[in-house]
Each structure stands twice: as C-alpha cells, then as structure tokens.
Amino acid sequence: MASKRGTGKRKAGAGKISVTVREIPGKARTASVARGAAISDLLSSLRINRERVVVRKNGRLLPESEALSNGDVVEVVSIISGG
C-alpha cells in the first residue's frame, strides 16, 4: 500500500514577500521579508539606521509601522545635515 502525503504543495519562501529597495542615489536591490512585515522590520533586516533615513513606499512618505506588500518599492533616502 502506497503511503499518502498531503496534496497541498508549498513553494519555497511562501511565507515571504519580495520588495525592491532603492537607496538614493541609484542603488537598487531586491529584499525578502516575512509576510506582514513593516517598513521598520525591513530596515532592521538590512541594518539601516532608522534615525538617519527617510523612507518612501511606492512614492509616499509613510510611518515605519506601515505593512509591506509583495512588489512594493521602498526608497531609502539618507538625511544629510551640515553647517
């Protein structure tokens, strides 16, 4: 008798989403984060100091608590000050 296995197949990384991260100027990379992750989670996973950047998601400034969705474009802009 053949053993039965579940018919539901999980794709590798099914609990993750993919977002594009653009670090101004010009650098872009793809990052994977857990489904339901917030902007702050992404910054932490990329080791980006949240106190030194402004973040836009899909062109809009949003709080770091904003959830990410698959395919989002996140722009990380360094805050520069001088005197």
Backbone as ProteinMPNN parsed JSONL, in Angstrom:
{"seq_chain_A": "MASKRGTGKRKAGAGKISVTVREIPGKARTASVARGAAISDLLSSLRINRERVVVRKNGRLLPESEALSNGDVVEVVSIISGG", "coords_chain_A": {"N_chain_A": [[0.847, -1.183, 0.0], [0.612, 2.112, -0.912], [2.01, 4.991, 0.602], [0.212, 7.865, 1.667], [0.516, 11.272, 1.022], [0.1, 14.717, 1.938], [-1.702, 16.739, -0.349], [-1.364, 19.421, -0.761], [0.952, 21.702, -1.926], [3.772, 23.498, -0.929], [5.374, 26.392, -1.901], [8.812, 27.271, -2.032], [9.752, 29.688, 0.3], [7.174, 30.646, 0.707], [6.072, 32.036, 2.834], [7.118, 34.51, 2.627], [7.645, 37.8, 1.244], [8.547, 39.805, -1.595], [10.351, 42.761, -2.028], [11.386, 45.789, -3.643], [14.242, 47.612, -2.966], [15.377, 50.816, -3.008], [18.182, 52.663, -2.726], [18.882, 55.868, -2.493], [21.432, 57.705, -4.034], [20.606, 55.867, -6.883], [21.242, 53.031, -6.251], [19.828, 49.843, -6.273], [18.096, 47.046, -4.929], [16.776, 43.745, -4.398], [14.796, 42.6, -1.761], [13.825, 40.131, 0.616], [11.222, 39.689, 2.872], [9.345, 38.714, 5.792], [5.926, 37.841, 5.334], [3.602, 40.338, 6.092], [5.402, 41.974, 7.34], [6.698, 45.097, 8.529], [7.774, 48.404, 7.447], [9.776, 49.181, 9.24], [10.75, 46.68, 10.048], [11.953, 45.786, 7.702], [14.014, 47.714, 7.412], [15.53, 47.113, 9.691], [16.335, 44.477, 9.088], [18.02, 44.982, 6.972], [19.983, 46.32, 8.184], [19.922, 49.114, 8.423], [20.2, 52.286, 9.763], [17.541, 53.615, 11.296], [17.204, 56.168, 12.263], [18.577, 57.849, 10.641], [17.528, 58.085, 8.147], [14.953, 58.731, 5.667], [11.97, 57.266, 4.615], [10.245, 56.186, 1.743], [7.385, 54.593, 0.513], [6.357, 53.167, -2.383], [6.433, 55.728, -3.482], [5.28, 57.388, -1.557], [5.515, 59.106, 1.54], [5.468, 57.351, 4.491], [4.541, 56.069, 7.766], [6.893, 54.118, 9.704], [5.647, 51.918, 10.68], [3.989, 51.003, 8.784], [2.682, 48.355, 6.865], [4.289, 46.093, 4.598], [3.847, 45.039, 1.192], [3.858, 42.432, -1.276], [5.96, 43.174, -3.985], [6.177, 45.907, -3.486], [7.834, 49.095, -3.727], [10.448, 50.426, -2.07], [11.934, 53.334, -1.06], [14.917, 54.5, 0.228], [16.149, 57.243, 1.738], [18.937, 59.016, 2.647], [19.385, 61.196, 5.382], [20.839, 64.263, 5.299], [22.884, 66.536, 6.92], [24.381, 69.644, 7.539], [26.77, 72.261, 8.033]], "CA_chain_A": [[0.0, 0.0, 0.0], [1.394, 3.337, -1.03], [1.721, 5.97, 1.646], [-0.392, 9.089, 1.145], [1.021, 12.538, 1.549], [-0.797, 15.847, 1.674], [-1.645, 17.194, -1.741], [-1.004, 20.841, -0.821], [2.382, 21.928, -2.1], [4.23, 24.829, -0.54], [6.506, 26.914, -2.642], [9.88, 27.777, -1.179], [9.583, 31.098, 0.608], [5.766, 31.021, 0.614], [5.756, 32.967, 3.904], [7.903, 35.73, 2.413], [7.296, 38.657, 0.121], [9.708, 40.432, -2.208], [10.22, 44.199, -2.254], [12.556, 46.439, -4.224], [14.771, 48.662, -2.096], [16.216, 51.784, -3.727], [18.926, 53.56, -1.857], [19.174, 57.034, -3.317], [21.141, 57.699, -5.463], [20.857, 54.826, -7.866], [21.423, 51.627, -5.918], [18.565, 49.129, -6.041], [18.237, 45.615, -4.667], [15.547, 43.071, -4.002], [14.88, 42.038, -0.418], [12.711, 39.282, 1.032], [10.836, 39.837, 4.272], [8.186, 37.905, 6.154], [4.609, 38.394, 5.024], [3.104, 41.128, 7.221], [6.473, 42.793, 7.893], [6.555, 46.549, 8.396], [8.949, 49.103, 6.948], [10.809, 49.121, 10.283], [11.338, 45.34, 10.003], [12.833, 45.771, 6.538], [15.207, 48.498, 7.73], [16.327, 46.344, 10.647], [16.948, 43.32, 8.425], [19.071, 45.494, 6.091], [20.921, 47.028, 9.072], [19.89, 50.54, 8.102], [19.876, 53.083, 10.938], [16.27, 54.292, 11.032], [17.266, 57.572, 12.681], [19.353, 58.616, 9.671], [16.916, 57.982, 6.823], [13.529, 58.93, 5.43], [11.557, 56.149, 3.759], [9.02, 56.299, 0.95], [6.888, 53.323, -0.041], [5.592, 53.447, -3.599], [6.403, 57.161, -3.715], [4.609, 58.142, -0.492], [6.083, 59.028, 2.888], [4.562, 56.631, 5.382], [5.193, 55.696, 9.018], [7.634, 52.863, 9.665], [4.754, 50.837, 11.09], [3.22, 50.62, 7.591], [2.969, 47.0, 6.384], [4.771, 45.94, 3.225], [3.154, 44.068, 0.342], [4.7, 41.9, -2.336], [6.13, 44.072, -5.118], [6.349, 47.301, -3.1], [9.115, 49.751, -3.965], [10.799, 51.199, -0.887], [13.071, 54.229, -1.293], [15.591, 54.894, 1.454], [16.87, 58.48, 1.466], [19.744, 59.442, 3.796], [19.231, 62.569, 5.832], [22.156, 64.902, 5.321], [22.875, 67.859, 7.516], [25.706, 70.253, 7.52], [26.769, 73.634, 8.501]], "C_chain_A": [[0.886, 1.238, 0.0], [1.011, 4.306, 0.075], [1.171, 7.242, 1.001], [0.233, 10.294, 1.826], [0.008, 13.619, 1.231], [-0.626, 16.326, 0.24], [-1.278, 18.66, -1.854], [0.5, 21.005, -0.919], [2.7, 23.353, -1.69], [5.405, 25.216, -1.39], [7.549, 27.388, -1.64], [9.652, 29.266, -0.948], [8.136, 31.564, 0.579], [5.359, 32.01, 1.698], [6.483, 34.29, 3.762], [7.338, 36.515, 1.242], [8.581, 39.305, -0.39], [9.426, 41.907, -2.458], [11.507, 44.721, -2.884], [12.964, 47.576, -3.305], [15.697, 49.529, -2.926], [16.874, 52.684, -2.703], [19.406, 54.709, -2.733], [20.624, 57.44, -3.077], [21.501, 56.369, -6.112], [21.028, 53.377, -7.483], [20.059, 50.994, -5.665], [18.877, 47.667, -5.795], [16.879, 45.048, -4.29], [15.768, 42.458, -2.625], [13.646, 41.192, -0.15], [12.472, 39.496, 2.519], [9.61, 38.968, 4.531], [6.898, 38.614, 5.758], [4.101, 39.122, 6.266], [4.163, 42.014, 7.861], [6.199, 44.268, 7.627], [7.846, 47.141, 7.828], [10.082, 49.021, 7.966], [11.491, 47.755, 10.311], [12.324, 45.216, 8.842], [14.127, 46.514, 6.841], [16.111, 47.748, 8.698], [17.041, 45.187, 9.968], [18.079, 43.741, 7.496], [20.147, 46.258, 6.871], [21.066, 48.502, 8.691], [19.429, 51.286, 9.349], [18.642, 53.936, 10.643], [16.293, 55.765, 11.406], [17.979, 58.447, 11.665], [18.761, 58.586, 8.261], [15.449, 58.406, 6.846], [13.14, 57.856, 4.43], [10.252, 56.48, 3.044], [8.666, 54.905, 0.451], [5.995, 53.669, -1.211], [5.376, 54.952, -3.796], [5.779, 58.011, -2.617], [5.347, 57.987, 0.821], [5.056, 58.395, 3.808], [5.276, 56.302, 6.681], [5.87, 54.328, 8.893], [6.784, 51.666, 10.088], [3.922, 50.312, 9.923], [3.654, 49.224, 7.111], [3.417, 47.015, 4.926], [3.936, 44.892, 2.499], [4.118, 43.606, -0.74], [4.756, 42.887, -3.498], [6.28, 45.539, -4.774], [7.739, 47.801, -3.483], [9.361, 50.676, -2.773], [12.042, 52.024, -1.21], [13.631, 54.691, 0.045], [16.467, 56.095, 1.134], [17.613, 58.89, 2.739], [19.476, 60.906, 4.105], [20.632, 63.156, 5.962], [22.009, 66.263, 5.97], [24.293, 68.391, 7.491], [25.642, 71.684, 7.987], [27.807, 74.44, 7.8]], "O_chain_A": [[1.794, 1.373, 0.821], [-0.159, 4.427, 0.437], [1.611, 7.643, -0.076], [0.442, 10.317, 3.039], [-0.841, 13.45, 0.356], [0.478, 16.313, -0.304], [-0.912, 19.114, -2.938], [1.238, 20.496, -0.076], [1.993, 24.293, -2.053], [6.334, 24.429, -1.573], [7.218, 27.845, -0.546], [9.39, 30.014, -1.89], [7.884, 32.761, 0.44], [4.397, 32.756, 1.513], [6.465, 35.108, 4.682], [6.652, 35.975, 0.373], [9.586, 39.342, 0.32], [8.395, 42.263, -3.028], [12.583, 44.16, -2.678], [12.138, 48.4, -2.912], [16.682, 49.044, -3.483], [16.212, 53.37, -1.924], [20.245, 54.521, -3.614], [21.008, 57.508, -1.909], [22.587, 55.83, -5.895], [20.958, 52.529, -8.373], [19.237, 51.543, -4.931], [19.808, 47.114, -6.379], [15.961, 45.777, -3.915], [16.815, 41.865, -2.364], [12.555, 41.498, -0.631], [13.407, 39.485, 3.32], [8.927, 38.543, 3.599], [6.8, 39.838, 5.839], [4.163, 38.581, 7.37], [3.872, 42.731, 8.818], [5.561, 44.635, 6.64], [8.871, 46.464, 7.741], [11.235, 48.812, 7.587], [12.692, 47.676, 10.572], [13.392, 44.62, 8.982], [15.215, 46.009, 6.563], [17.331, 47.751, 8.535], [18.216, 44.937, 10.236], [18.999, 42.962, 7.249], [21.099, 46.776, 6.287], [22.166, 49.052, 8.644], [18.392, 50.959, 9.925], [18.699, 54.866, 9.839], [15.474, 56.536, 10.907], [17.988, 59.669, 11.808], [19.405, 59.007, 7.3], [14.803, 58.434, 7.893], [13.894, 57.565, 3.502], [9.297, 56.977, 3.64], [9.532, 54.141, 0.026], [4.998, 54.375, -1.059], [4.306, 55.394, -4.214], [5.75, 59.237, -2.732], [5.758, 56.886, 1.185], [3.915, 58.849, 3.892], [6.506, 56.256, 6.703], [5.469, 53.494, 8.081], [7.177, 50.52, 9.869], [3.231, 49.301, 10.052], [4.846, 48.953, 6.97], [2.975, 47.845, 4.132], [3.39, 43.977, 3.116], [5.074, 44.305, -1.075], [3.721, 43.381, -3.947], [6.491, 46.355, -5.672], [8.695, 47.028, -3.553], [8.578, 51.589, -2.507], [13.078, 51.477, -1.588], [12.901, 55.211, 0.889], [17.414, 55.989, 0.355], [16.995, 59.088, 3.785], [19.357, 61.739, 3.206], [21.491, 62.606, 6.65], [21.124, 67.043, 5.618], [25.264, 67.637, 7.428], [24.577, 72.222, 8.29], [27.95, 75.633, 8.071]]}, "name": "protein", "num_of_chains": 1, "seq": "MASKRGTGKRKAGAGKISVTVREIPGKARTASVARGAAISDLLSSLRINRERVVVRKNGRLLPESEALSNGDVVEVVSIISGG"}
